[in-house]
Structure formats: C-alpha cells, structure tokens
C-alpha cells in the first residue's frame, strides 16, 4: 500500500533512495524501480495573484494574475494579466482580505468550470461563500441533484443551515464542520458539475479526487500543531497535479495569493518538490540544529516522539524478551526510511548511531513494566499514556463492572461516562482533542458526557449546538463548531478512548457472556456513528443516514427474527439492497425533509450502490 501511495504522487525526486528502501528485503536479483517519465495528468498554468487599484469606479479594484510556470504543451501565457471586471465582488478595496481576494478569483474563473477557493480557517470559508453568493445568481432551475443534497442537510444538520441557501447559487463549502457523508455528497455535486465555486479549508489540499478547473489559495501556509506553517512544496505540487478536468479540453489554473511578501510567494511556487523525507529524519535534524542530539535519550520521551515510542513498544510486545529486543533493535530501525537514509550519508551516521543507542535505552526502560508495553500495543496509547490511564481508573470512587459498561447504563441518566472522560483527559494522545469539544469549560468531563449522550441518542447537530451554545448569535458558527467538535474529535478520539479504556478497566472477558462481550465491544462504534443500538450501528456501517438508521435497523432486526448469525454487515447490505422505496417511506422520521425515494437515493450514493459515489 505504501508503494501504491508513492506511485500516486505526481513527482518524487529521490526515487532511487526510495526504491532501495522498498526493495531491501526483496530476493537477490530482483528490484523495485520507479518510472523515469514524469507523470503529467493535465495541462496547467501556475502563478500568483493580487489586487490592484482601479479608479474607473469609486473605491475600485480588480484582480491580476502573474504566470510563473506552465506545462510544456500549454499555451505560453507569460507576464501579468488583468482578471475579470472591476470589483468582481461588491466590496470596497479597504475591505479586501486575502481570503476575499481568493473568492474574487474563484468567482471570475467559475465561468470556465468548478473553481475552488481555499482559506486557512472555517470562518473565512463561510465569509468567501457569502460574498460570492451576492454576485452569482441563483440557479434556474435548481438541479435535482442539489435539491437532494439540500434536503439531506436540512434533515441531518438543520432546516435553516446556511449551506442550503448557498447551494441555490451553485456555491458549496467543504471543511471539518461537516460530516464525512455531507462532504462526500458535496464532492458528488462537483463530479456532476453542479457546483460553480467550492469554498474549502486547506484540508482539501491533502488530495482533491474530483474534477475541478481551477484552485486559488488564500495563503501558502497551512495550520500546524502549534501555529500555521508553510505548505510543503510536495503538497502544493500534488495539488497542482490534480487540477484540470481530464478529457474536458480544459487547462487547469492554480494560483497562490501574492500577499505582503510576493517575492517569497513566487520563490515558493517556483520551488521544486525536493526529496521525500521521513518524519524520523526530520525530527533528528531539528534536534541536531537545536544542539540537543546528545540528549536524545531524554528527548525521546517528549510529545513529538510519541509515535516512535509506540513503534518500539510494538517490537517489545512481539518479542517480550529484552535480549531479543536489543538484538533486533537495529533491524527495527532499518525498516524505516529515515534510518536508512541517515546511515547512507556521511553527515548522518552520528545521528543514526545516537538513535540506535537511545532506542535500546528506551527498550530497557520498557522492560521495567513489560505489561504496559502490551497494553500500549493493544490500545494504541503510548506506554506513558497507558500508565496515566491506569492510574486514573484506579482513583475512581468505585471499580466499574460489566453492568457499568452496558450501553443503556453508559448512555443513560445514571452513568459513569463523566468519570471515564476524566480518565481520558489524563492521556496525552486524547486530551487536546477532547478539550476542544468542551471549548474550555471548567467542567470538561461533564460537558463531554452530555455531548456524547445527546449524540448517541440521535439529537441533531443543531439541537446539540443549541444545548451548549444557546447564546451564540451566529447560528452558522454555532452549528459549525458543534459539528467540528463531533466529527473531528468525538467520533474519532472519543470512540478510541472508550475502546482503549474498556481494555484497561480490568474486566474479565474470558468469563463474560457472549452478549455482554458484544455489547461492550459495540460501544465505540455507537459513539462513532451517533446511534445507540447494535442494529443501527450495522445500518450506519452500510452508509444509511443517521436520521433514519434507528428505524431501518429495527426493521432489519425484525426481518431476521433476531437471528444473530445474520446480524452482520453483509446481511445488512443484502437487506438494504432489497428495501424498496415504499418501505423507505414507511421508515422515514416524520420530521425528515427527505421522502423514501430520496433516502434510498442518498443511501445508494453514499454506499456506492448503483451509480453511487466511487
């Protein structure tokens, strides 16, 4: 799969190094090679854009684009050119931000096909979409595909969700404040060429897999762990390689805002992709530059080395013998690209030796509590995270038993869920994301428990937002923040936390009944999918919309007459294929904006059945 990932990249500079690393355990006489012909999937023009004053109208301005590079067969459009008419958006020049300039470019280029405007923050995405909607007229008529997605959003998020009205203009948004289902449907609309402008955050840069004719970036930076950081050249050129509608005779256009330092932006755009570096190699280089390489044995315990420590813990768990671990440590490191690159370079050998020494020292530390390495491998926590979680569980007022982990208990009114969140907040790998959900509230664990219970009981995003942000005058912002907390943090980190703690809680799984074991194991999936029955989880796993999953799941259970052997993903899939529009209609909630036929169509799209989303 790694080779497949690498081969999908438009360009990889250090192909020989990668080939040697991938082929290190291939039989003698055989090797892996990368093609030497560069992959160019489309024709494109790449440059920077900016605004300039135009006094032909009061407070006038217009956009201009400077071409920096083109593909060989593309028409050579050199120099700087005016783009569009004066004031493509109804804004005074004093009110122009980088994101609004980006929106202006996308508005002009939307005449050629779908244009994507990319901003750093979600609030900027909404601001771009609102301004563009003032210029682009409503679609007449509104396509049936858009009407279908609008009804889905009204049902799953809110009847008054702002995106619904934006879609009337052929404008969509794509960011972390939308569910995977909603984003998939937006991408489907783009594939169907029903979207004029897509306003998105930088997460879309990670891989556009749908056809667009142009992309404009409001910044060359992307959000980092602590602050924003410059987008890597590789990420930028991977994005550029996907712009331009293949087989549509359309040249892709990619632009980056010139900003306050246009020379630096121009240098960024003209920069080559560079070698593909490993995270391990980067960490060691940063450590050497800071003068802390000699203290690696201590630094290895810091947060940024957490994934590497988990890697070593996995080796320990597979060997469970200090001598065997120490003997195989160098082979473990040889399996990483970073270590191989360091060993092959004259200026990297010292770093490689230091890494080997520090890794062996960490393995010796693991030997003091070998059971924690096993638990780390089982839960995905670091060994240090396991220690904190075990301590947190031991300090609870009473030890949780099997009945406490039953869904009706954990998601009911009398629950120990807040206590479990208190334990999760001790674990470094979970803490930051979970506190984002609670939005800094001093009663973090209680808020987390209430949000989770509301989500699993089927409350809408709008209802959850109003419960905890009722005084927020900006309803779009309230809904977006609630959705982001749920879709980006709760469904991933929360479900992971419950799965891990159930393994650390000291429950006797061997003597537990099959029913109890199954009910405990399904808990993380309930949190992930936002439903509170096993059959509803099966429906969500088969792409049934959350708003109807409970009802369809109940119908499925009746159809198999409680036969647990048929209560699986495959059985649920076959049931859904046979469910006709009339039956979908009888199962739809009364408050839904979707009828039975539309629910079936949404399911087909999300599941890939028929002409669904691929």
C-alpha positions in Angstrom: 0.0 0.0 0.0 2.9 2.3 0.7 4.3 1.7 -2.8 0.8 2.5 -4.2 0.7 5.7 -2.3 4.1 6.8 -3.6 3.3 5.9 -7.1 0.2 8.1 -7.0 2.3 11.2 -6.4 2.8 13.4 -9.5 6.5 13.6 -8.7 9.0 12.0 -6.4 12.6 13.4 -6.5 14.6 10.8 -4.6 13.2 7.7 -6.4 16.5 5.7 -6.3 16.6 6.1 -2.5 13.0 5.0 -2.1 13.4 2.1 -4.4 16.4 0.8 -2.5 14.5 1.1 0.8 11.4 -0.7 -0.6 13.5 -3.4 -2.1 15.8 -4.1 0.9 14.2 -7.5 1.6 13.4 -8.5 -2.0 15.1 -11.6 -3.2 18.5 -11.2 -4.8 18.5 -10.4 -8.4 15.1 -8.6 -8.2 14.5 -4.9 -7.6 11.8 -2.3 -7.5 12.1 0.6 -9.9 10.1 3.8 -10.5 9.4 5.0 -14.0 11.6 7.9 -15.1 9.0 9.6 -17.3 7.3 12.3 -15.3 3.5 11.9 -14.8 1.6 14.9 -16.1 -2.1 14.2 -15.9 -3.2 17.6 -17.2 -2.2 20.9 -18.7 -1.9 23.7 -16.2 -0.9 27.3 -15.6 0.5 28.2 -12.2 1.1 31.6 -10.8 0.4 34.2 -8.1 -2.5 36.7 -7.9 -3.1 40.0 -6.2 -5.4 43.0 -6.4 -4.7 46.4 -7.8 -6.5 49.8 -7.6 -8.7 50.8 -10.5 -10.0 54.4 -10.3 -12.5 53.9 -13.1 -15.1 53.5 -10.4 -15.2 54.7 -6.8 -13.1 52.6 -4.5 -12.4 50.4 -7.5 -10.1 47.4 -7.7 -9.6 44.4 -9.9 -7.6 41.2 -9.8 -4.4 40.3 -11.7 -2.6 37.1 -12.3 1.2 36.6 -12.8 2.1 33.4 -14.7 5.1 31.7 -13.2 5.1 28.2 -14.9 3.2 26.3 -17.4 3.2 22.7 -18.6 5.1 22.0 -21.9 2.0 21.8 -24.2 0.1 24.6 -22.6 -0.2 27.9 -24.4 2.6 30.1 -23.0 0.8 32.9 -21.2 3.7 34.9 -19.7 3.7 38.0 -17.6 1.0 39.7 -15.5 -2.6 39.9 -16.8 -5.8 41.6 -15.6 -8.5 39.1 -14.5 -12.2 39.8 -14.8 -14.0 43.1 -14.5 -13.6 46.0 -12.0 -14.9 44.9 -8.5 -15.8 41.3 -9.2 -17.2 41.3 -5.6 -19.2 44.2 -4.3 -16.6 45.2 -1.7 -14.6 48.4 -1.2 -10.9 47.9 -1.7 -10.4 48.8 2.0 -12.4 45.7 2.9 -10.4 43.2 0.9 -8.7 40.4 2.9 -6.6 37.6 1.3 -9.5 35.2 1.5 -11.9 37.6 -0.2 -9.3 38.3 -3.0 -9.2 34.5 -3.4 -13.0 34.4 -3.5 -12.9 37.1 -6.3 -10.5 34.9 -8.4 -12.7 31.8 -7.9 -15.8 33.8 -8.9 -14.2 35.0 -12.2 -12.8 31.6 -13.1 -16.1 29.8 -12.2 -17.2 30.7 -15.7 -14.7 28.0 -17.0 -15.9 25.3 -14.7 -15.8 24.5 -11.0 -13.3 26.7 -9.1 -12.0 26.0 -5.6 -11.2 28.9 -3.2 -9.0 27.7 -0.3 -8.7 29.5 3.1 -7.0 28.7 6.4 -10.0 29.0 8.7 -13.6 27.8 8.6 -15.0 31.3 9.3 -13.1 32.6 6.3 -14.6 29.8 4.1 -18.1 31.0 5.1 -17.2 34.6 4.5 -16.0 33.8 1.0 -19.1 31.8 0.2 -21.4 34.6 1.4 -19.7 37.3 -0.8 -19.7 35.1 -3.9 -23.4 34.4 -3.4 -24.0 38.2 -3.8 -22.6 38.0 -7.3 -23.5 34.6 -8.7 -27.3 34.5 -9.5 -29.5 31.7 -8.3 -29.5 28.6 -10.5 -32.7 28.4 -12.6 -33.9 25.8 -12.3 -32.0 24.4 -9.2 -30.8 20.9 -10.3 -32.5 17.9 -8.8 -29.1 16.7 -7.5 -28.6 19.9 -5.5 -32.2 19.7 -4.1 -31.4 16.2 -2.9 -28.3 17.3 -1.0 -30.2 20.3 0.4 -32.9 18.0 1.9 -30.2 15.8 3.4 -28.5 18.8 5.1 -31.9 20.1 6.3 -32.6 16.7 7.9 -29.2 15.8 9.2 -28.0 19.2 10.4 -30.6 21.9 10.4 -33.6 23.1 8.4 -32.0 26.6 8.4 -28.5 25.6 7.7 -26.8 28.3 5.6 -25.2 25.9 3.1 -28.7 25.1 1.9 -29.3 28.6 0.6 -25.7 28.8 -0.8 -26.3 25.7 -2.9 -29.2 27.6 -4.6 -26.4 29.7 -6.2 -24.2 26.7 -7.1 -21.9 27.5 -4.2 -20.7 24.8 -1.7 -18.4 24.6 1.3 -16.1 21.8 2.4 -14.5 21.8 5.9 -14.1 19.9 9.2 -17.5 21.3 10.3 -19.3 18.8 8.0 -19.7 15.1 8.4 -18.0 12.6 6.1 -21.4 12.0 4.5 -22.0 15.7 3.8 -18.6 16.2 2.3 -19.0 13.1 0.1 -22.3 14.5 -1.2 -20.7 17.9 -1.9 -17.9 16.1 -3.8 -20.6 14.2 -5.8 -22.1 17.5 -6.8 -18.7 18.7 -8.0 -18.3 15.5 -10.0 -21.7 16.1 -11.5 -20.6 19.6 -12.4 -23.4 21.2 -10.4 -21.1 23.4 -8.3 -19.7 26.7 -9.6 -17.5 27.5 -6.6 -16.3 25.3 -3.8 -15.0 27.2 -0.7 -12.8 25.0 1.4 -10.2 24.8 4.1 -6.7 23.6 3.5 -7.6 20.0 4.4 -8.8 19.7 0.8 -5.2 20.2 -0.3 -4.4 16.7 1.0 -5.9 15.3 -2.1 -8.6 16.6 -4.5 -10.0 13.4 -6.0 -12.7 15.1 -8.1 -12.5 17.2 -11.2 -12.0 21.0 -10.9 -10.8 23.5 -13.4 -9.0 26.0 -11.1 -7.8 26.3 -7.5 -6.8 29.5 -5.7 -5.1 29.6 -2.3 -5.6 32.4 0.2 -2.3 31.5 1.8 0.8 29.4 1.1 0.5 28.3 4.8 -1.5 25.5 6.4 -2.5 25.0 10.1 0.2 23.3 12.2 0.1 21.7 15.7 1.0 25.0 17.4 0.8 27.6 14.6 0.5 27.8 10.9 3.4 26.5 8.8 4.3 26.8 5.1 2.8 24.2 2.9 5.4 21.8 1.7 6.3 22.0 -1.9 5.3 18.4 -2.4 1.8 19.1 -1.1 1.5 22.1 -3.4 2.6 20.3 -6.5 0.5 17.2 -5.6 -2.5 19.6 -5.5 -1.5 21.2 -8.8 -1.2 17.8 -10.5 -4.9 17.2 -9.8 -6.3 20.5 -11.2 -7.7 20.5 -14.7 -10.5 18.4 -16.0 -9.1 15.4 -17.9 -10.9 14.7 -21.2 -12.6 18.1 -21.0 -10.1 20.1 -23.0 -9.6 22.4 -20.1 -6.3 23.9 -18.9 -6.0 23.8 -15.1 -5.2 27.1 -13.4 -3.6 27.2 -9.9 -2.9 30.5 -8.1 -1.5 31.5 -4.7 -2.1 34.9 -3.2 1.0 37.1 -3.5 0.4 38.6 -0.1 2.7 41.0 1.7 5.8 39.3 0.6 5.3 38.5 -3.1 8.9 37.6 -3.7 8.8 34.8 -1.1 5.5 33.5 -2.6 7.0 33.5 -6.1 10.0 31.6 -4.8 7.6 29.1 -3.1 5.7 28.5 -6.3 8.9 28.0 -8.3 10.5 25.7 -5.8 10.9 22.0 -6.8 9.3 19.4 -4.7 12.5 18.2 -3.1 13.3 14.8 -1.6 10.5 12.8 0.2 11.7 13.0 3.8 10.7 10.7 6.7 9.3 12.2 9.9 12.0 10.4 11.8 14.8 12.0 9.7 13.2 15.5 10.2 13.0 15.1 14.0 16.6 14.2 14.2 17.7 17.1 12.0 15.6 19.5 14.1 17.2 18.1 17.2 20.7 18.4 15.9 20.1 22.0 14.8 18.9 22.8 18.3 22.0 21.3 19.8 20.1 18.6 21.7 21.2 15.5 19.8 23.4 14.3 22.7 20.4 14.4 25.0 18.2 12.2 22.7 17.7 9.6 25.5 15.7 12.2 27.4 14.2 13.9 24.4 12.7 10.7 23.2 10.1 11.0 26.0 8.8 14.2 24.6 5.4 14.6 22.8 6.7 14.7 19.2 8.4 11.3 19.7 5.3 9.6 20.9 4.6 7.7 17.6 8.2 6.4 17.6 7.9 5.2 21.2 4.7 3.3 20.2 6.8 1.7 17.3 9.4 0.4 19.8 6.6 -0.8 22.2 5.2 -2.8 19.3 8.6 -4.5 18.9 8.7 -5.2 22.6 5.2 -6.8 22.5 6.1 -9.0 19.6 9.3 -10.3 21.3 8.6 -9.9 25.1 12.2 -10.6 25.9 14.8 -7.8 26.5 17.7 -9.7 24.9 15.7 -10.4 21.8 14.5 -6.8 21.6 18.0 -5.4 21.9 19.3 -7.9 19.3 16.6 -6.8 16.8 16.7 -3.1 17.5 18.9 -2.2 14.6 16.8 -4.3 12.2 13.7 -2.5 13.5 15.3 0.8 12.6 16.4 -0.5 9.2 12.8 -0.9 8.4 12.3 2.9 8.4 13.2 5.1 5.5 14.8 7.7 7.8 17.3 5.4 9.4 18.4 4.0 6.1 18.9 7.5 4.6 21.0 8.6 7.7 23.2 5.5 7.5 23.9 6.1 3.9 25.1 9.7 4.3 28.5 10.7 5.8 26.8 13.5 7.8 24.1 11.2 9.1 26.0 8.4 10.7 26.3 10.1 14.0 22.6 10.7 14.2 21.9 7.1 13.2 24.2 5.8 15.9 22.6 8.1 18.5 19.1 7.0 17.5 20.1 3.3 17.9 21.6 4.0 21.3 18.5 5.9 22.5 16.2 3.2 21.2 18.0 0.5 23.1 17.8 2.6 26.3 14.1 3.1 25.8 13.7 -0.7 25.3 15.5 -1.3 28.6 13.1 1.1 30.3 10.1 -0.8 28.9 11.5 -4.0 30.5 10.7 -2.5 33.9 6.9 -2.7 33.2 6.5 -5.1 30.2 2.8 -5.4 30.7 2.3 -1.8 29.9 4.0 -2.3 26.5 1.5 -5.0 25.8 -1.4 -2.7 26.8 0.1 0.1 24.7 0.1 -2.2 21.6 -3.4 -3.3 22.4 -4.9 0.2 22.9 -2.8 2.5 20.6 -1.7 4.6 23.5 1.9 5.3 24.3 3.3 3.4 27.3 3.2 6.6 29.2 -0.4 7.2 28.2 -1.3 3.7 29.5 0.3 4.4 32.8 -1.8 7.6 33.2 -5.0 5.9 32.2 -4.4 3.0 34.6 -3.8 5.5 37.4 -6.9 7.4 36.5 -9.0 4.2 36.6 -7.6 3.2 39.9 -8.6 6.6 41.5 -12.3 6.3 40.6 -14.6 6.1 43.6 -15.6 2.5 42.7 -14.3 0.0 40.2 -16.5 -0.2 37.1 -18.1 -3.6 36.4 -19.7 -5.2 33.3 -23.1 -3.6 34.0 -21.5 -0.1 34.1 -20.3 -0.7 30.5 -23.7 -1.7 29.1 -25.0 0.9 26.6 -28.2 1.5 28.5 -26.1 2.3 31.6 -23.3 4.3 30.0 -25.7 6.4 27.8 -28.4 6.6 30.4 -29.2 9.2 33.1 -27.2 7.4 35.8 -23.8 7.0 34.2 -20.1 6.8 34.9 -19.3 8.4 31.5 -18.1 11.6 33.0 -15.7 9.7 35.2 -14.4 7.9 32.1 -13.9 11.1 30.3 -12.0 12.3 33.4 -9.6 9.4 32.9 -9.3 10.1 29.1 -8.3 13.7 29.8 -5.2 12.4 31.6 -4.0 10.7 28.4 -1.8 13.0 26.2 -3.0 11.4 23.0 -6.6 12.2 23.8 -6.5 15.3 26.0 -6.2 18.1 23.5 -8.9 17.0 21.1 -11.3 16.2 23.9 -10.8 19.7 25.5 -11.6 21.2 22.1 -15.1 19.6 22.4 -15.7 21.1 25.8 -14.5 24.5 24.5 -12.5 25.3 27.6 -15.4 24.7 30.0 -14.2 24.2 33.5 -16.4 21.1 33.8 -14.9 19.4 30.9 -15.7 15.8 31.7 -19.4 16.6 32.4 -19.8 18.5 29.2 -18.1 15.7 27.2 -20.5 13.2 28.7 -23.6 15.3 27.9 -22.5 15.9 24.3 -21.8 12.2 23.8 -25.1 11.1 25.3 -27.0 13.6 23.1 -25.1 12.5 20.0 -25.7 8.8 20.6 -29.4 9.3 21.4 -29.8 10.8 17.9 -30.0 14.5 18.7 -29.5 16.7 15.6 -26.3 18.8 15.2 -28.5 22.0 15.6 -30.0 20.6 18.8 -26.6 19.8 20.3 -25.3 23.2 19.3 -28.2 25.0 21.0 -27.7 23.0 24.2 -24.2 24.2 24.7 -24.0 27.4 22.7 -27.6 28.8 23.1 -26.3 32.4 23.5 -24.3 32.3 20.2 -25.9 34.9 17.8 -24.2 33.4 14.8 -26.2 30.2 14.2 -23.9 29.0 11.4 -20.9 29.4 13.6 -22.6 27.6 16.5 -23.6 24.7 14.2 -20.2 24.5 12.6 -18.4 24.5 15.9 -20.6 21.7 17.3 -20.2 19.7 14.1 -16.5 20.1 14.1 -16.3 19.0 17.7 -18.3 15.9 17.0 -17.0 14.9 13.6 -13.3 15.8 14.1 -12.9 14.9 17.8 -15.7 12.9 19.4 -16.3 10.3 16.7 -12.5 9.6 16.4 -10.9 10.4 19.7 -13.9 9.7 21.9 -14.6 6.3 20.3 -10.9 5.4 20.6 -10.9 6.4 24.2 -13.8 4.1 25.1 -12.3 1.2 23.2 -9.0 1.6 25.0 -10.4 2.1 28.5 -12.6 -1.0 28.1 -9.4 -2.9 27.6 -7.7 -1.3 30.6 -10.6 -1.5 33.0 -9.7 -4.9 34.3 -12.9 -6.6 33.0 -12.8 -10.4 32.9 -13.5 -11.0 29.2 -12.9 -14.8 29.5 -15.7 -15.4 31.9 -18.0 -12.8 30.3 -21.1 -13.9 28.4 -21.0 -13.5 24.6 -23.9 -11.0 24.9 -22.0 -8.8 27.4 -18.8 -9.0 25.4 -20.5 -8.0 22.2 -22.4 -5.1 24.0 -19.1 -3.7 25.4 -17.3 -4.1 22.1 -20.0 -2.2 20.2 -19.8 0.9 22.4 -17.0 2.7 20.5 -19.0 2.1 17.2 -22.1 3.7 18.8 -20.1 6.8 19.7 -18.5 6.8 16.2 -21.8 6.6 14.4 -24.1 8.5 16.7 -26.7 5.7 17.4 -27.5 3.6 20.4 -28.4 0.2 19.1 -26.4 -2.6 17.6 -28.7 -2.8 14.6 -28.4 0.9 14.0 -24.6 0.6 14.0 -24.9 -2.0 11.3 -27.0 0.4 9.2 -24.5 3.2 9.7 -21.7 0.9 8.7 -23.6 0.4 5.5 -23.9 4.1 4.8 -27.6 4.6 6.0 -28.1 8.2 7.0 -28.1 8.7 10.8 -31.5 10.3 10.9 -33.2 7.0 9.7 -30.6 4.4 10.9 -32.5 3.5 14.1 -35.8 2.8 12.2 -34.2 0.9 9.4 -32.1 -1.1 11.9 -35.3 -2.1 13.8 -36.8 -3.2 10.6 -33.7 -5.3 9.8 -33.9 -7.0 13.2 -37.5 -7.9 12.5 -36.6 -9.3 9.1 -34.0 -11.7 10.5 -36.2 -12.6 13.5 -33.4 -11.9 15.9 -31.0 -14.4 14.2 -27.6 -13.1 15.4 -25.8 -15.1 12.7 -27.4 -12.8 10.1 -26.8 -9.6 12.1 -23.6 -8.7 10.3 -22.5 -6.1 7.7 -23.1 -8.5 4.8 -26.6 -9.4 5.9 -27.5 -5.8 6.5 -26.2 -4.9 3.0 -28.4 -7.6 1.4 -31.4 -6.4 3.4 -30.8 -2.7 2.2 -30.5 -3.8 -1.4 -33.9 -5.4 -1.2 -35.5 -2.5 0.6 -37.8 -0.7 -1.8 -38.8 3.0 -1.9 -42.2 2.3 -0.3 -40.5 0.6 2.7 -38.0 3.5 3.0 -41.0 5.8 3.1 -42.7 3.9 6.0 -39.4 4.2 8.0 -38.7 7.9 7.5 -38.9 10.1 10.5 -41.9 12.4 10.5 -39.7 15.5 10.8 -37.4 14.5 7.8 -37.2 16.6 4.7 -36.4 13.5 2.7 -39.0 11.1 1.4 -38.5 7.4 1.0 -37.3 7.6 -2.6 -34.8 10.3 -1.7 -33.5 8.3 1.3 -32.9 5.4 -1.0 -31.0 7.6 -3.5 -28.8 9.0 -0.7 -28.0 5.5 0.5 -27.1 4.4 -3.0 -24.8 7.4 -3.4 -23.0 7.0 0.0 -22.7 3.2 -0.2 -21.6 3.1 -3.8 -24.6 1.0 -5.0 -25.9 1.7 -8.4 -24.4 5.0 -9.7 -23.2 6.0 -6.3 -20.1 7.8 -5.1 -17.0 5.8 -6.0 
